[in-house]
Amino acid sequence: MELIKNYLDKIVQQKEKVTVVLVTNVDNQTNEFEDYHNNSLISEYLSESELEVLNQGFEDFGFRTIIHFDETEFIQKVATSKHPILNRDHIGIVLSMAQKGKKIGRKSLLPAFCDLYNLKYTSSNPYTVSLCRNKYHSGILLKQHGILVPESWLYTKKGWLFEQKPPQGCRVIIKLNNESASIGIDQNNIINYESSDDLMIEQLCIEYGQEIIVQAFIEGYEVEHPFVVDKEITPLVPMGIELNEIRNLSDQILTYEIRGKDQYSFYNYSTENQVINAKLIETTTAVAEVLGITGFGRVDYRINQKNEFFVTDIATNPHIVKHSSFHQSFIELGYTYNEMLATFVAITIAKYDLGFRPKLNI
């Protein structure tokens, strides 16, 4: 893909000037955070080995790196003018991955702080980050623009929003409205709704301290579609998910356990179904534009037997470890892990208009 090649050609000339600051949460390293009793948030944290590979990828390309296991440490060093990123002789890029705790909107803390101190960061702005974490709100916006999302109902601490609930017998999936990584989800979350299920939904609402979104369940394929954003939005290769070498998941989903143990794999969905590949590209572009996503992101879909595809989730900070759909998509395009990481740095620099953006023929 010409866009990636041109960025890599450009960034390799300036790599010695770049310092990448990895602010992330790491299992066994990040301490003192609120957690759920069930489905620990640690599933969203990097393992120590994943962090090592991530850091090595940046260093092998030629960037300097600084690692923080905790948002507080990073914030304190910047606020007291003790952080090397404030050295204007280098281009400092904050890889914003941390989200310690379980409060709603926690992923927006670092982008908001970086904006306050005029630091360059990889993710979207704090508003967009929080908006995309709210499945119900982002879904309403997408639906308003003609983008298919599953029919949805919201259960709050006061009960069903506007007393609207699924029809009796409707096949639905029950999700936490503001979480990702399948937290709070197992195969039992797919039910044929009856009014008697309200008690279970209410208990989830209380246990996880947040609204519960109930969506019409889409049987079929599941696809993760990564993209990068320069002046234009460029979807990459859509990656289908398979379980036990089965591609048509039917009524199977990625549960918390399956995600946590990486018991799934990816395949190039564009070769599986070329008919709707162009439509996926068009829709992913529209999703990113409507929601204002910058840098890079990912749109998740469920696709039924009629080739109807529905947006089920949006990630403004998608996983970028080696077993992620983002990395697999870059592999399909012929690029290495290190080159993927360098692309994120290059696009971030271009986002801040530092005279970096090359002329592209996409």
Summary of the structure (lengths in Angstrom):
residues: 362
radius of gyration: 20.3
end to end distance: 7.4
largest distance: 63.4
contacts: 1169
relative contact order: 0.16
helix: 39%
strand: 22%
